[in-house]
Amino acid sequence: MAFPATRLRRLRKTGVLRDMVRETELTPSHLVLPMFVQLGEGDRTPIEAMPGVERLSISQAVEEAGQAHGLGIPAVLLFGLPADKDEQASGAYDEEGVVQLAVRALKEAHPELVVITDVCLCGYTSHGHCGVVLDDGTVDNDLTLELLARTAISHARAGADAVAPSDMMDGRVGALRAQLDAEDFKDLPIVAYSAKFASAFYGPFREAADSAPAFGDRRTYQMDPANAEEAVREALLDVSEGADVVMVKPALPYLDVIRRVKEATRVPVAAYNVSGEYAMVKAAAAAGYLDERGVVLEVLTAIRRAGADIVITYHAKQVAEWLR
Ligand code: PBG
């Protein structure tokens, strides 16, 4: 009779032992809740492909963020839906713009809540691209940097705790860092969307933010899903330009990238469990094909196990409730 030399099942026999040797923790303290904020005091507007997620007025956002914070979620990530869009994305850096007003209201109501703002132009441009579009239809990198820096400064002035550039222009982290330092925001962290892939999983978000590009696509600035080595280069560059946290996005299809970025940079890594990942689980759960709670906890634990310190997820409130 041959006996196995080691018996790994011994430590699986009771919940107590399983808990003691668990390698990865998933708690609300790692989660960030994304929120879509709009002007006016109308009703919450649902987002069709994201059941449970709604566009909120500023006062509704204050309420929602308060609930999330009460559940142990330390941070929110804000996306603004401006009243008007134009070629210069002026709503993005308007001192009285939707994000700027929302940040002030959130910080006043919940001073302990960490308010992170998404810094990009796509929700504010009439054409839906993440930067300034030239006559030939291309996105101009360096003209865009100026507008992104203005946007970040306006968020900082409103009281944001961190800014998160998601545009994927080259040099944006350095441009933001220089401008923030010059304006006396030396201690304001930059959470850089470093490895942001040109992904089909952003579909529901673009419905929510009405930010689908009117022509072309984002492949001239967002990354090719086939590239992991390049993701490491992007992350290292962002760190060298002053990023405090680097992000990989989407999360679940890119667990290998999360791991490689973590090992290469040794800085905190955030992973964005994006709108399409959320929609996929919600749809399967609604059809009765998957158990939502089990799947979500497994997915988020896997994202943490891959190396993510922070997980941005539309499921944040539900997860915090499940983990209570
Ligand atoms: C803006 C931005 C996008 C997302 C976050 N910031 C959309 C895009 O690049 O088209 C997607 C988030 C999600 O799908 O949940 N550039």
Residues whose N, C-alpha, C, O or C-beta is under 5 A from the ligand:
A	BS01	PBG	C120 C122 S166 F201 Y202 F205 V274 S275 G276
